[in-house]
Amino acid sequence: MNGYIVAKYLRLSSEDGDLNQIGKLESNSISNQRDLLDSFIARAPDFAGATVIEFCDDGWSGKNFVEVR
């Protein structure tokens, strides 16, 4: 562990309307953003051993978000 904290912030696209489909827990936009950021973090030597935290705004306003660890 290198003592660094990497924070990911995922935000719902206003054009992504699939969140309200039956049985979906999160939008495709959020899933794709998470995959891209996780891939980038995994390939970046500077982030090796860092603690990664995630902030996700999937249908919430910018004022109330949920931190996921």
mmCIF file as Biopython writes it, N, C-alpha, C and O atoms, coordinates in Angstrom:
data_model
#
loop_
_atom_site.group_PDB
_atom_site.id
_atom_site.type_symbol
_atom_site.label_atom_id
_atom_site.label_alt_id
_atom_site.label_comp_id
_atom_site.label_asym_id
_atom_site.label_entity_id
_atom_site.label_seq_id
_atom_site.pdbx_PDB_ins_code
_atom_site.Cartn_x
_atom_site.Cartn_y
_atom_site.Cartn_z
_atom_site.occupancy
_atom_site.B_iso_or_equiv
_atom_site.auth_seq_id
_atom_site.auth_asym_id
_atom_site.pdbx_PDB_model_num
ATOM 1   N N  . MET A ? 1  ? 0.849   -1.190 0.000   1.0 0.0 1  A 1 
ATOM 2   C CA . MET A ? 1  ? 0.000   0.000  0.000   1.0 0.0 1  A 1 
ATOM 3   C C  . MET A ? 1  ? 0.881   1.235  0.000   1.0 0.0 1  A 1 
ATOM 4   O O  . MET A ? 1  ? 1.834   1.329  0.774   1.0 0.0 1  A 1 
ATOM 5   N N  . ASN A ? 2  ? 0.557   2.188  -0.878  1.0 0.0 2  A 1 
ATOM 6   C CA . ASN A ? 2  ? 1.396   3.366  -1.012  1.0 0.0 2  A 1 
ATOM 7   C C  . ASN A ? 2  ? 0.875   4.572  -0.251  1.0 0.0 2  A 1 
ATOM 8   O O  . ASN A ? 2  ? 1.516   5.623  -0.275  1.0 0.0 2  A 1 
ATOM 9   N N  . GLY A ? 3  ? -0.250  4.464  0.417   1.0 0.0 3  A 1 
ATOM 10  C CA . GLY A ? 3  ? -0.801  5.564  1.194   1.0 0.0 3  A 1 
ATOM 11  C C  . GLY A ? 3  ? -1.678  6.513  0.396   1.0 0.0 3  A 1 
ATOM 12  O O  . GLY A ? 3  ? -2.282  7.421  0.965   1.0 0.0 3  A 1 
ATOM 13  N N  . TYR A ? 4  ? -1.757  6.318  -0.905  1.0 0.0 4  A 1 
ATOM 14  C CA . TYR A ? 4  ? -2.595  7.176  -1.744  1.0 0.0 4  A 1 
ATOM 15  C C  . TYR A ? 4  ? -4.043  6.707  -1.715  1.0 0.0 4  A 1 
ATOM 16  O O  . TYR A ? 4  ? -4.334  5.531  -1.495  1.0 0.0 4  A 1 
ATOM 17  N N  . ILE A ? 5  ? -4.933  7.650  -1.941  1.0 0.0 5  A 1 
ATOM 18  C CA . ILE A ? 5  ? -6.344  7.337  -2.119  1.0 0.0 5  A 1 
ATOM 19  C C  . ILE A ? 5  ? -6.741  7.837  -3.501  1.0 0.0 5  A 1 
ATOM 20  O O  . ILE A ? 5  ? -6.516  8.999  -3.838  1.0 0.0 5  A 1 
ATOM 21  N N  . VAL A ? 6  ? -7.330  6.958  -4.291  1.0 0.0 6  A 1 
ATOM 22  C CA . VAL A ? 6  ? -7.835  7.311  -5.614  1.0 0.0 6  A 1 
ATOM 23  C C  . VAL A ? 6  ? -9.355  7.331  -5.508  1.0 0.0 6  A 1 
ATOM 24  O O  . VAL A ? 6  ? -9.970  6.343  -5.106  1.0 0.0 6  A 1 
ATOM 25  N N  . ALA A ? 7  ? -9.955  8.457  -5.869  1.0 0.0 7  A 1 
ATOM 26  C CA . ALA A ? 7  ? -11.411 8.577  -5.823  1.0 0.0 7  A 1 
ATOM 27  C C  . ALA A ? 7  ? -11.969 8.556  -7.236  1.0 0.0 7  A 1 
ATOM 28  O O  . ALA A ? 7  ? -11.506 9.281  -8.117  1.0 0.0 7  A 1 
ATOM 29  N N  . LYS A ? 8  ? -12.975 7.707  -7.436  1.0 0.0 8  A 1 
ATOM 30  C CA . LYS A ? 8  ? -13.677 7.647  -8.720  1.0 0.0 8  A 1 
ATOM 31  C C  . LYS A ? 8  ? -15.028 8.342  -8.524  1.0 0.0 8  A 1 
ATOM 32  O O  . LYS A ? 8  ? -15.711 8.117  -7.525  1.0 0.0 8  A 1 
ATOM 33  N N  . TYR A ? 9  ? -15.404 9.185  -9.487  1.0 0.0 9  A 1 
ATOM 34  C CA . TYR A ? 9  ? -16.715 9.822  -9.446  1.0 0.0 9  A 1 
ATOM 35  C C  . TYR A ? 9  ? -17.453 9.437  -10.719 1.0 0.0 9  A 1 
ATOM 36  O O  . TYR A ? 9  ? -17.017 9.763  -11.823 1.0 0.0 9  A 1 
ATOM 37  N N  . LEU A ? 10 ? -18.568 8.745  -10.559 1.0 0.0 10 A 1 
ATOM 38  C CA . LEU A ? 10 ? -19.367 8.274  -11.684 1.0 0.0 10 A 1 
ATOM 39  C C  . LEU A ? 10 ? -20.657 9.069  -11.708 1.0 0.0 10 A 1 
ATOM 40  O O  . LEU A ? 10 ? -21.342 9.189  -10.692 1.0 0.0 10 A 1 
ATOM 41  N N  . ARG A ? 11 ? -20.989 9.615  -12.875 1.0 0.0 11 A 1 
ATOM 42  C CA . ARG A ? 11 ? -22.182 10.466 -12.986 1.0 0.0 11 A 1 
ATOM 43  C C  . ARG A ? 11 ? -23.073 9.984  -14.115 1.0 0.0 11 A 1 
ATOM 44  O O  . ARG A ? 11 ? -22.604 9.688  -15.214 1.0 0.0 11 A 1 
ATOM 45  N N  . LEU A ? 12 ? -24.349 9.910  -13.833 1.0 0.0 12 A 1 
ATOM 46  C CA . LEU A ? 12 ? -25.331 9.474  -14.814 1.0 0.0 12 A 1 
ATOM 47  C C  . LEU A ? 12 ? -25.421 10.483 -15.949 1.0 0.0 12 A 1 
ATOM 48  O O  . LEU A ? 12 ? -25.550 11.685 -15.715 1.0 0.0 12 A 1 
ATOM 49  N N  . SER A ? 13 ? -25.353 9.992  -17.165 1.0 0.0 13 A 1 
ATOM 50  C CA . SER A ? 13 ? -25.553 10.826 -18.337 1.0 0.0 13 A 1 
ATOM 51  C C  . SER A ? 13 ? -27.034 11.162 -18.457 1.0 0.0 13 A 1 
ATOM 52  O O  . SER A ? 13 ? -27.889 10.306 -18.231 1.0 0.0 13 A 1 
ATOM 53  N N  . SER A ? 14 ? -27.335 12.400 -18.810 1.0 0.0 14 A 1 
ATOM 54  C CA . SER A ? 14 ? -28.741 12.794 -18.960 1.0 0.0 14 A 1 
ATOM 55  C C  . SER A ? 14 ? -29.397 12.070 -20.134 1.0 0.0 14 A 1 
ATOM 56  O O  . SER A ? 14 ? -30.624 12.023 -20.220 1.0 0.0 14 A 1 
ATOM 57  N N  . GLU A ? 15 ? -28.599 11.508 -21.034 1.0 0.0 15 A 1 
ATOM 58  C CA . GLU A ? 15 ? -29.133 10.794 -22.186 1.0 0.0 15 A 1 
ATOM 59  C C  . GLU A ? 15 ? -29.288 9.301  -21.932 1.0 0.0 15 A 1 
ATOM 60  O O  . GLU A ? 15 ? -29.757 8.571  -22.805 1.0 0.0 15 A 1 
ATOM 61  N N  . ASP A ? 16 ? -28.906 8.848  -20.762 1.0 0.0 16 A 1 
ATOM 62  C CA . ASP A ? 16 ? -28.976 7.431  -20.439 1.0 0.0 16 A 1 
ATOM 63  C C  . ASP A ? 16 ? -30.274 7.159  -19.688 1.0 0.0 16 A 1 
ATOM 64  O O  . ASP A ? 16 ? -30.366 7.420  -18.488 1.0 0.0 16 A 1 
ATOM 65  N N  . GLY A ? 17 ? -31.275 6.637  -20.387 1.0 0.0 17 A 1 
ATOM 66  C CA . GLY A ? 17 ? -32.580 6.443  -19.783 1.0 0.0 17 A 1 
ATOM 67  C C  . GLY A ? 17 ? -32.888 5.025  -19.387 1.0 0.0 17 A 1 
ATOM 68  O O  . GLY A ? 17 ? -34.053 4.705  -19.152 1.0 0.0 17 A 1 
ATOM 69  N N  . ASP A ? 18 ? -31.895 4.152  -19.302 1.0 0.0 18 A 1 
ATOM 70  C CA . ASP A ? 18 ? -32.178 2.741  -19.044 1.0 0.0 18 A 1 
ATOM 71  C C  . ASP A ? 18 ? -32.249 2.388  -17.564 1.0 0.0 18 A 1 
ATOM 72  O O  . ASP A ? 18 ? -32.507 1.230  -17.233 1.0 0.0 18 A 1 
ATOM 73  N N  . LEU A ? 19 ? -32.031 3.330  -16.672 1.0 0.0 19 A 1 
ATOM 74  C CA . LEU A ? 19 ? -32.019 3.029  -15.248 1.0 0.0 19 A 1 
ATOM 75  C C  . LEU A ? 19 ? -33.375 2.535  -14.760 1.0 0.0 19 A 1 
ATOM 76  O O  . LEU A ? 19 ? -33.429 1.689  -13.867 1.0 0.0 19 A 1 
ATOM 77  N N  . ASN A ? 20 ? -34.455 3.033  -15.313 1.0 0.0 20 A 1 
ATOM 78  C CA . ASN A ? 20 ? -35.781 2.679  -14.824 1.0 0.0 20 A 1 
ATOM 79  C C  . ASN A ? 20 ? -36.319 1.368  -15.380 1.0 0.0 20 A 1 
ATOM 80  O O  . ASN A ? 20 ? -37.473 1.024  -15.123 1.0 0.0 20 A 1 
ATOM 81  N N  . GLN A ? 21 ? -35.513 0.631  -16.136 1.0 0.0 21 A 1 
ATOM 82  C CA . GLN A ? 21 ? -35.959 -0.660 -16.634 1.0 0.0 21 A 1 
ATOM 83  C C  . GLN A ? 21 ? -36.080 -1.630 -15.465 1.0 0.0 21 A 1 
ATOM 84  O O  . GLN A ? 21 ? -35.315 -1.567 -14.503 1.0 0.0 21 A 1 
ATOM 85  N N  . ILE A ? 22 ? -37.029 -2.500 -15.565 1.0 0.0 22 A 1 
ATOM 86  C CA . ILE A ? 22 ? -37.298 -3.447 -14.482 1.0 0.0 22 A 1 
ATOM 87  C C  . ILE A ? 22 ? -36.060 -4.308 -14.214 1.0 0.0 22 A 1 
ATOM 88  O O  . ILE A ? 22 ? -35.479 -4.884 -15.133 1.0 0.0 22 A 1 
ATOM 89  N N  . GLY A ? 23 ? -35.672 -4.385 -12.948 1.0 0.0 23 A 1 
ATOM 90  C CA . GLY A ? 23 ? -34.581 -5.247 -12.537 1.0 0.0 23 A 1 
ATOM 91  C C  . GLY A ? 23 ? -33.187 -4.645 -12.652 1.0 0.0 23 A 1 
ATOM 92  O O  . GLY A ? 23 ? -32.212 -5.292 -12.272 1.0 0.0 23 A 1 
ATOM 93  N N  . LYS A ? 24 ? -33.067 -3.423 -13.167 1.0 0.0 24 A 1 
ATOM 94  C CA . LYS A ? 24 ? -31.743 -2.812 -13.298 1.0 0.0 24 A 1 
ATOM 95  C C  . LYS A ? 24 ? -31.366 -2.122 -12.001 1.0 0.0 24 A 1 
ATOM 96  O O  . LYS A ? 24 ? -32.153 -1.362 -11.436 1.0 0.0 24 A 1 
ATOM 97  N N  . LEU A ? 25 ? -30.160 -2.391 -11.534 1.0 0.0 25 A 1 
ATOM 98  C CA . LEU A ? 25 ? -29.676 -1.757 -10.313 1.0 0.0 25 A 1 
ATOM 99  C C  . LEU A ? 25 ? -28.931 -0.464 -10.605 1.0 0.0 25 A 1 
ATOM 100 O O  . LEU A ? 25 ? -28.885 0.431  -9.761  1.0 0.0 25 A 1 
ATOM 101 N N  . GLU A ? 26 ? -28.345 -0.359 -11.802 1.0 0.0 26 A 1 
ATOM 102 C CA . GLU A ? 26 ? -27.659 0.865  -12.191 1.0 0.0 26 A 1 
ATOM 103 C C  . GLU A ? 26 ? -27.694 1.008  -13.700 1.0 0.0 26 A 1 
ATOM 104 O O  . GLU A ? 26 ? -27.934 0.035  -14.416 1.0 0.0 26 A 1 
ATOM 105 N N  . SER A ? 27 ? -27.460 2.197  -14.179 1.0 0.0 27 A 1 
ATOM 106 C CA . SER A ? 27 ? -27.528 2.480  -15.607 1.0 0.0 27 A 1 
ATOM 107 C C  . SER A ? 27 ? -26.312 1.928  -16.341 1.0 0.0 27 A 1 
ATOM 108 O O  . SER A ? 27 ? -25.271 1.665  -15.739 1.0 0.0 27 A 1 
ATOM 109 N N  . ASN A ? 28 ? -26.463 1.759  -17.646 1.0 0.0 28 A 1 
ATOM 110 C CA . ASN A ? 28 ? -25.320 1.343  -18.464 1.0 0.0 28 A 1 
ATOM 111 C C  . ASN A ? 28 ? -24.215 2.382  -18.413 1.0 0.0 28 A 1 
ATOM 112 O O  . ASN A ? 28 ? -23.034 2.032  -18.418 1.0 0.0 28 A 1 
ATOM 113 N N  . SER A ? 29 ? -24.582 3.646  -18.364 1.0 0.0 29 A 1 
ATOM 114 C CA . SER A ? 29 ? -23.592 4.721  -18.299 1.0 0.0 29 A 1 
ATOM 115 C C  . SER A ? 29 ? -22.684 4.545  -17.086 1.0 0.0 29 A 1 
ATOM 116 O O  . SER A ? 29 ? -21.464 4.657  -17.200 1.0 0.0 29 A 1 
ATOM 117 N N  . ILE A ? 30 ? -23.267 4.275  -15.950 1.0 0.0 30 A 1 
ATOM 118 C CA . ILE A ? 30 ? -22.494 4.100  -14.719 1.0 0.0 30 A 1 
ATOM 119 C C  . ILE A ? 30 ? -21.616 2.860  -14.823 1.0 0.0 30 A 1 
ATOM 120 O O  . ILE A ? 30 ? -20.440 2.908  -14.461 1.0 0.0 30 A 1 
ATOM 121 N N  . SER A ? 31 ? -22.160 1.762  -15.306 1.0 0.0 31 A 1 
ATOM 122 C CA . SER A ? 31 ? -21.376 0.523  -15.454 1.0 0.0 31 A 1 
ATOM 123 C C  . SER A ? 31 ? -20.185 0.740  -16.385 1.0 0.0 31 A 1 
ATOM 124 O O  . SER A ? 31 ? -19.077 0.287  -16.098 1.0 0.0 31 A 1 
ATOM 125 N N  . ASN A ? 32 ? -20.416 1.429  -17.493 1.0 0.0 32 A 1 
ATOM 126 C CA . ASN A ? 32 ? -19.329 1.674  -18.449 1.0 0.0 32 A 1 
ATOM 127 C C  . ASN A ? 32 ? -18.271 2.599  -17.878 1.0 0.0 32 A 1 
ATOM 128 O O  . ASN A ? 32 ? -17.079 2.371  -18.081 1.0 0.0 32 A 1 
ATOM 129 N N  . GLN A ? 33 ? -18.685 3.639  -17.166 1.0 0.0 33 A 1 
ATOM 130 C CA . GLN A ? 33 ? -17.719 4.537  -16.547 1.0 0.0 33 A 1 
ATOM 131 C C  . GLN A ? 33 ? -16.860 3.789  -15.532 1.0 0.0 33 A 1 
ATOM 132 O O  . GLN A ? 33 ? -15.644 3.970  -15.477 1.0 0.0 33 A 1 
ATOM 133 N N  . ARG A ? 34 ? -17.517 2.938  -14.721 1.0 0.0 34 A 1 
ATOM 134 C CA . ARG A ? 34 ? -16.783 2.166  -13.712 1.0 0.0 34 A 1 
ATOM 135 C C  . ARG A ? 34 ? -15.746 1.268  -14.383 1.0 0.0 34 A 1 
ATOM 136 O O  . ARG A ? 34 ? -14.597 1.210  -13.945 1.0 0.0 34 A 1 
ATOM 137 N N  . ASP A ? 35 ? -16.148 0.571  -15.441 1.0 0.0 35 A 1 
ATOM 138 C CA . ASP A ? 35 ? -15.227 -0.324 -16.156 1.0 0.0 35 A 1 
ATOM 139 C C  . ASP A ? 35 ? -14.028 0.442  -16.709 1.0 0.0 35 A 1 
ATOM 140 O O  . ASP A ? 35 ? -12.889 -0.009 -16.587 1.0 0.0 35 A 1 
ATOM 141 N N  . LEU A ? 36 ? -14.287 1.611  -17.323 1.0 0.0 36 A 1 
ATOM 142 C CA . LEU A ? 36 ? -13.193 2.411  -17.884 1.0 0.0 36 A 1 
ATOM 143 C C  . LEU A ? 36 ? -12.234 2.903  -16.806 1.0 0.0 36 A 1 
ATOM 144 O O  . LEU A ? 36 ? -11.015 2.824  -16.966 1.0 0.0 36 A 1 
ATOM 145 N N  . LEU A ? 37 ? -12.788 3.409  -15.712 1.0 0.0 37 A 1 
ATOM 146 C CA . LEU A ? 37 ? -11.926 3.916  -14.643 1.0 0.0 37 A 1 
ATOM 147 C C  . LEU A ? 37 ? -11.160 2.791  -13.950 1.0 0.0 37 A 1 
ATOM 148 O O  . LEU A ? 37 ? -9.976  2.943  -13.650 1.0 0.0 37 A 1 
ATOM 149 N N  . ASP A ? 38 ? -11.822 1.669  -13.696 1.0 0.0 38 A 1 
ATOM 150 C CA . ASP A ? 38 ? -11.128 0.536  -13.074 1.0 0.0 38 A 1 
ATOM 151 C C  . ASP A ? 38 ? -9.983  0.046  -13.950 1.0 0.0 38 A 1 
ATOM 152 O O  . ASP A ? 38 ? -8.910  -0.280 -13.444 1.0 0.0 38 A 1 
ATOM 153 N N  . SER A ? 39 ? -10.203 -0.007 -15.248 1.0 0.0 39 A 1 
ATOM 154 C CA . SER A ? 39 ? -9.166  -0.426 -16.175 1.0 0.0 39 A 1 
ATOM 155 C C  . SER A ? 39 ? -7.988  0.556  -16.163 1.0 0.0 39 A 1 
ATOM 156 O O  . SER A ? 39 ? -6.828  0.144  -16.143 1.0 0.0 39 A 1 
ATOM 157 N N  . PHE A ? 40 ? -8.295  1.841  -16.175 1.0 0.0 40 A 1 
ATOM 158 C CA . PHE A ? 40 ? -7.243  2.861  -16.145 1.0 0.0 40 A 1 
ATOM 159 C C  . PHE A ? 40 ? -6.430  2.770  -14.859 1.0 0.0 40 A 1 
ATOM 160 O O  . PHE A ? 40 ? -5.200  2.799  -14.891 1.0 0.0 40 A 1 
ATOM 161 N N  . ILE A ? 41 ? -7.119  2.660  -13.734 1.0 0.0 41 A 1 
ATOM 162 C CA . ILE A ? 41 ? -6.440  2.585  -12.439 1.0 0.0 41 A 1 
ATOM 163 C C  . ILE A ? 41 ? -5.552  1.344  -12.368 1.0 0.0 41 A 1 
ATOM 164 O O  . ILE A ? 41 ? -4.435  1.413  -11.855 1.0 0.0 41 A 1 
ATOM 165 N N  . ALA A ? 42 ? -6.035  0.222  -12.873 1.0 0.0 42 A 1 
ATOM 166 C CA . ALA A ? 42 ? -5.265  -1.025 -12.841 1.0 0.0 42 A 1 
ATOM 167 C C  . ALA A ? 42 ? -3.992  -0.938 -13.685 1.0 0.0 42 A 1 
ATOM 168 O O  . ALA A ? 42 ? -2.995  -1.587 -13.368 1.0 0.0 42 A 1 
ATOM 169 N N  . ARG A ? 43 ? -4.018  -0.145 -14.751 1.0 0.0 43 A 1 
ATOM 170 C CA . ARG A ? 43 ? -2.852  -0.028 -15.644 1.0 0.0 43 A 1 
ATOM 171 C C  . ARG A ? 43 ? -1.872  1.056  -15.220 1.0 0.0 43 A 1 
ATOM 172 O O  . ARG A ? 43 ? -0.759  1.109  -15.742 1.0 0.0 43 A 1 
ATOM 173 N N  . ALA A ? 44 ? -2.253  1.911  -14.298 1.0 0.0 44 A 1 
ATOM 174 C CA . ALA A ? 44 ? -1.410  3.042  -13.901 1.0 0.0 44 A 1 
ATOM 175 C C  . ALA A ? 44 ? -0.478  2.641  -12.757 1.0 0.0 44 A 1 
ATOM 176 O O  . ALA A ? 44 ? -0.936  2.402  -11.639 1.0 0.0 44 A 1 
ATOM 177 N N  . PRO A ? 45 ? 0.811   2.566  -13.028 1.0 0.0 45 A 1 
ATOM 178 C CA . PRO A ? 45 ? 1.756   2.168  -11.975 1.0 0.0 45 A 1 
ATOM 179 C C  . PRO A ? 45 ? 1.712   3.074  -10.744 1.0 0.0 45 A 1 
ATOM 180 O O  . PRO A ? 45 ? 1.956   2.614  -9.628  1.0 0.0 45 A 1 
ATOM 181 N N  . ASP A ? 46 ? 1.407   4.340  -10.938 1.0 0.0 46 A 1 
ATOM 182 C CA . ASP A ? 46 ? 1.359   5.272  -9.805  1.0 0.0 46 A 1 
ATOM 183 C C  . ASP A ? 46 ? 0.240   4.939  -8.824  1.0 0.0 46 A 1 
ATOM 184 O O  . ASP A ? 46 ? 0.295   5.341  -7.662  1.0 0.0 46 A 1 
ATOM 185 N N  . PHE A ? 47 ? -0.771  4.208  -9.282  1.0 0.0 47 A 1 
ATOM 186 C CA . PHE A ? 47 ? -1.903  3.878  -8.418  1.0 0.0 47 A 1 
ATOM 187 C C  . PHE A ? 47 ? -1.773  2.501  -7.771  1.0 0.0 47 A 1 
ATOM 188 O O  . PHE A ? 47 ? -2.661  2.092  -7.023  1.0 0.0 47 A 1 
ATOM 189 N N  . ALA A ? 48 ? -0.692  1.784  -8.040  1.0 0.0 48 A 1 
ATOM 190 C CA . ALA A ? 48 ? -0.512  0.443  -7.481  1.0 0.0 48 A 1 
ATOM 191 C C  . ALA A ? 48 ? -0.534  0.513  -5.955  1.0 0.0 48 A 1 
ATOM 192 O O  . ALA A ? 48 ? 0.234   1.264  -5.352  1.0 0.0 48 A 1 
ATOM 193 N N  . GLY A ? 49 ? -1.398  -0.255 -5.345  1.0 0.0 49 A 1 
ATOM 194 C CA . GLY A ? 49 ? -1.495  -0.316 -3.893  1.0 0.0 49 A 1 
ATOM 195 C C  . GLY A ? 49 ? -2.331  0.780  -3.276  1.0 0.0 49 A 1 
ATOM 196 O O  . GLY A ? 49 ? -2.498  0.808  -2.057  1.0 0.0 49 A 1 
ATOM 197 N N  . ALA A ? 50 ? -2.863  1.685  -4.081  1.0 0.0 50 A 1 
ATOM 198 C CA . ALA A ? 50 ? -3.677  2.777  -3.544  1.0 0.0 50 A 1 
ATOM 199 C C  . ALA A ? 50 ? -5.048  2.258  -3.120  1.0 0.0 50 A 1 
ATOM 200 O O  . ALA A ? 50 ? -5.549  1.276  -3.667  1.0 0.0 50 A 1 
ATOM 201 N N  . THR A ? 51 ? -5.634  2.919  -2.157  1.0 0.0 51 A 1 
ATOM 202 C CA . THR A ? 51 ? -7.003  2.654  -1.768  1.0 0.0 51 A 1 
ATOM 203 C C  . THR A ? 51 ? -7.907  3.347  -2.781  1.0 0.0 51 A 1 
ATOM 204 O O  . THR A ? 51 ? -7.723  4.531  -3.063  1.0 0.0 51 A 1 
ATOM 205 N N  . VAL A ? 52 ? -8.869  2.631  -3.326  1.0 0.0 52 A 1 
ATOM 206 C CA . VAL A ? 52 ? -9.777  3.198  -4.331  1.0 0.0 52 A 1 
ATOM 207 C C  . VAL A ? 52 ? -11.164 3.324  -3.712  1.0 0.0 52 A 1 
ATOM 208 O O  . VAL A ? 52 ? -11.719 2.353  -3.200  1.0 0.0 52 A 1 
ATOM 209 N N  . ILE A ? 53 ? -11.717 4.540  -3.768  1.0 0.0 53 A 1 
ATOM 210 C CA . ILE A ? 53 ? -13.078 4.757  -3.299  1.0 0.0 53 A 1 
ATOM 211 C C  . ILE A ? 53 ? -13.916 5.262  -4.479  1.0 0.0 53 A 1 
ATOM 212 O O  . ILE A ? 53 ? -13.388 5.826  -5.438  1.0 0.0 53 A 1 
ATOM 213 N N  . GLU A ? 54 ? -15.198 5.052  -4.387  1.0 0.0 54 A 1 
ATOM 214 C CA . GLU A ? 54 ? -16.085 5.402  -5.492  1.0 0.0 54 A 1 
ATOM 215 C C  . GLU A ? 54 ? -17.243 6.260  -5.001  1.0 0.0 54 A 1 
ATOM 216 O O  . GLU A ? 54 ? -17.865 5.973  -3.978  1.0 0.0 54 A 1 
ATOM 217 N N  . PHE A ? 55 ? -17.512 7.306  -5.747  1.0 0.0 55 A 1 
ATOM 218 C CA . PHE A ? 55 ? -18.686 8.141  -5.524  1.0 0.0 55 A 1 
ATOM 219 C C  . PHE A ? 55 ? -19.555 7.989  -6.762  1.0 0.0 55 A 1 
ATOM 220 O O  . PHE A ? 55 ? -19.081 8.161  -7.885  1.0 0.0 55 A 1 
ATOM 221 N N  . CYS A ? 56 ? -20.814 7.671  -6.558  1.0 0.0 56 A 1 
ATOM 222 C CA . CYS A ? 56 ? -21.689 7.363  -7.685  1.0 0.0 56 A 1 
ATOM 223 C C  . CYS A ? 56 ? -22.942 8.234  -7.638  1.0 0.0 56 A 1 
ATOM 224 O O  . CYS A ? 56 ? -23.649 8.268  -6.631  1.0 0.0 56 A 1 
ATOM 225 N N  . ASP A ? 57 ? -23.204 8.928  -8.727  1.0 0.0 57 A 1 
ATOM 226 C CA . ASP A ? 57 ? -24.372 9.792  -8.867  1.0 0.0 57 A 1 
ATOM 227 C C  . ASP A ? 57 ? -25.237 9.194  -9.973  1.0 0.0 57 A 1 
ATOM 228 O O  . ASP A ? 57 ? -25.228 9.680  -11.104 1.0 0.0 57 A 1 
ATOM 229 N N  . ASP A ? 58 ? -25.974 8.156  -9.650  1.0 0.0 58 A 1 
ATOM 230 C CA . ASP A ? 58 ? -26.794 7.434  -10.626 1.0 0.0 58 A 1 
ATOM 231 C C  . ASP A ? 58 ? -28.260 7.772  -10.400 1.0 0.0 58 A 1 
ATOM 232 O O  . ASP A ? 58 ? -28.998 7.010  -9.776  1.0 0.0 58 A 1 
ATOM 233 N N  . GLY A ? 59 ? -28.672 8.927  -10.916 1.0 0.0 59 A 1 
ATOM 234 C CA . GLY A ? 59 ? -30.050 9.343  -10.753 1.0 0.0 59 A 1 
ATOM 235 C C  . GLY A ? 59 ? -30.286 10.215 -9.536  1.0 0.0 59 A 1 
ATOM 236 O O  . GLY A ? 59 ? -31.430 10.551 -9.231  1.0 0.0 59 A 1 
ATOM 237 N N  . TRP A ? 60 ? -29.242 10.580 -8.847  1.0 0.0 60 A 1 
ATOM 238 C CA . TRP A ? 60 ? -29.339 11.471 -7.705  1.0 0.0 60 A 1 
ATOM 239 C C  . TRP A ? 60 ? -28.966 12.870 -8.173  1.0 0.0 60 A 1 
ATOM 240 O O  . TRP A ? 60 ? -28.471 13.053 -9.285  1.0 0.0 60 A 1 
ATOM 241 N N  . SER A ? 61 ? -29.204 13.833 -7.332  1.0 0.0 61 A 1 
ATOM 242 C CA . SER A ? 61 ? -28.731 15.176 -7.661  1.0 0.0 61 A 1 
ATOM 243 C C  . SER A ? 61 ? -27.264 15.263 -7.256  1.0 0.0 61 A 1 
ATOM 244 O O  . SER A ? 61 ? -26.760 14.384 -6.556  1.0 0.0 61 A 1 
ATOM 245 N N  . GLY A ? 62 ? -26.586 16.301 -7.684  1.0 0.0 62 A 1 
ATOM 246 C CA . GLY A ? 62 ? -25.184 16.490 -7.323  1.0 0.0 62 A 1 
ATOM 247 C C  . GLY A ? 62 ? -24.998 16.806 -5.856  1.0 0.0 62 A 1 
ATOM 248 O O  . GLY A ? 62 ? -23.867 16.835 -5.372  1.0 0.0 62 A 1 
ATOM 249 N N  . LYS A ? 63 ? -26.081 17.043 -5.138  1.0 0.0 63 A 1 
ATOM 250 C CA . LYS A ? 63 ? -25.995 17.400 -3.724  1.0 0.0 63 A 1 
ATOM 251 C C  . LYS A ? 63 ? -26.036 16.189 -2.798  1.0 0.0 63 A 1 
ATOM 252 O O  . LYS A ? 63 ? -25.582 16.266 -1.657  1.0 0.0 63 A 1 
ATOM 253 N N  . ASN A ? 64 ? -26.574 15.078 -3.278  1.0 0.0 64 A 1 
ATOM 254 C CA . ASN A ? 64 ? -26.689 13.912 -2.401  1.0 0.0 64 A 1 
ATOM 255 C C  . ASN A ? 64 ? -26.201 12.667 -3.139  1.0 0.0 64 A 1 
ATOM 256 O O  . ASN A ? 64 ? -26.933 12.095 -3.947  1.0 0.0 64 A 1 
ATOM 257 N N  . PHE A ? 65 ? -24.991 12.259 -2.868  1.0 0.0 65 A 1 
ATOM 258 C CA . PHE A ? 65 ? -24.437 11.092 -3.528  1.0 0.0 65 A 1 
ATOM 259 C C  . PHE A ? 65 ? -24.080 10.043 -2.498  1.0 0.0 65 A 1 
ATOM 260 O O  . PHE A ? 65 ? -24.028 10.324 -1.301  1.0 0.0 65 A 1 
ATOM 261 N N  . VAL A ? 66 ? -23.837 8.852  -2.962  1.0 0.0 66 A 1 
ATOM 262 C CA . VAL A ? 66 ? -23.554 7.730  -2.090  1.0 0.0 66 A 1 
ATOM 263 C C  . VAL A ? 66 ? -22.096 7.323  -2.288  1.0 0.0 66 A 1 
ATOM 264 O O  . VAL A ? 66 ? -21.638 7.161  -3.419  1.0 0.0 66 A 1 
ATOM 265 N N  . GLU A ? 67 ? -21.381 7.162  -1.196  1.0 0.0 67 A 1 
ATOM 266 C CA . GLU A ? 67 ? -20.011 6.667  -1.272  1.0 0.0 67 A 1 
ATOM 267 C C  . GLU A ? 67 ? -20.058 5.162  -1.159  1.0 0.0 67 A 1 
ATOM 268 O O  . GLU A ? 67 ? -20.670 4.621  -0.238  1.0 0.0 67 A 1 
ATOM 269 N N  . VAL A ? 68 ? -19.408 4.477  -2.097  1.0 0.0 68 A 1 
ATOM 270 C CA . VAL A ? 68 ? -19.357 3.032  -2.101  1.0 0.0 68 A 1 
ATOM 271 C C  . VAL A ? 68 ? -17.912 2.624  -1.918  1.0 0.0 68 A 1 
ATOM 272 O O  . VAL A ? 68 ? -17.038 3.105  -2.639  1.0 0.0 68 A 1 
ATOM 273 N N  . ARG A ? 69 ? -17.652 1.761  -0.984  1.0 0.0 69 A 1 
ATOM 274 C CA . ARG A ? 69 ? -16.268 1.297  -0.771  1.0 0.0 69 A 1 
ATOM 275 C C  . ARG A ? 69 ? -16.160 -0.151 -1.081  1.0 0.0 69 A 1 
ATOM 276 O O  . ARG A ? 69 ? -15.079 -0.728 -0.965  1.0 0.0 69 A 1 
#
